Amino acid sequence: MLGLIGITGGNIVNDRDWSAAYHKGLAEVGENHGGIEFTADPRVNPEGNESGRSYVTRPRLLREIADLDMPAVFINGGRDIRPNWPRNS
């Protein structure tokens, strides 16, 4: 591994409030995809979510990330409607 990139709203959270906050932002603000239309295999998101849930529930995940000996950059979109709090609860 060469480095770590963290993106706002990335899924290093296991937080029930995240979904509610996202859907509130979606209803109030909407999402701006910059005029790009995205298409995806409808099986990918549910499979990825299930895999991600099993990963983020590891009790020491944030400690393991903090202990990585590699460069890291975290990108925070100021207008991104996805919550970016780093709770792992």
N, C-alpha and C positions, 0 to 999 in steps of 0.2 A: 504494500500500500504506500502510495506516495504522499498522500495528504488527506485531509478531511474538509469537506465543504458542508456547512449547515445552512439551510434556507428557511426563511421565515415560514412558519406554519408547517415546517417539516415535522415528521411524526416521531420525535423523541419525546412523546408525551403519552400518558395513559390517563387521560383526564376527561371525564364525562362532560364537563363544562365547555370543553373545546368545541364540540359539535354544536352545542346550543349557541355559543358566541359566533361561530362561523355562519350558521343559518340566519342569525339575526342580522349580521353584516350583509349577507347575500340578499335578504329581503329589503333592507334599508338602503343599501348602496349598490348592490349588484356586483358582478365581476367584469373587469375590463381585460380582455385577452389581446388587446392591441390590434384588433382587426383580424386576428388569425383564427381560423376555424380548426378546432382539434377534433379528430376522430380517434377512437380507441376501440380495442377489442373489449366488449362488455364483460368478459371473464376476468380481465386483468385486475381491475380495481378491487373486486371482492377478494380475489386470491392474495393480492398485495396487502390489503387491509388485515386479513387473517394472519398472514406471515408477520406483519408489522406488530400486531397486538401481542403475539407470543414473544417478540423481541423486546418490546418496550416494557413488558412486565417483569423483566429480569431485575431483581432488587438492586444490583450494583451497576446498572447500565451507565448512569451518569458518572460514577466514579471511574469506571473502565474508560470512558471517553476522556475524562480529565487526565488520566494517567498515560494516554497515548503519547509516544515520543515522535511527533511528526508535526509539520506545519498545519495550521487550521485557519479557515476563514469562514465567517458567518455573515450571511447576506440578509439584510432586513429591508423589505420593501415598505416604505412609509405609508403607502396607500393600500397595501395588501389587506384584504378583509379577513384573512385567516389569522386567528390568535397566535401569538408567538411566545407565550409564557413557557418557561422551561420546567414546569412541574412534572414530576414523575410520581404520581400518587395513585 
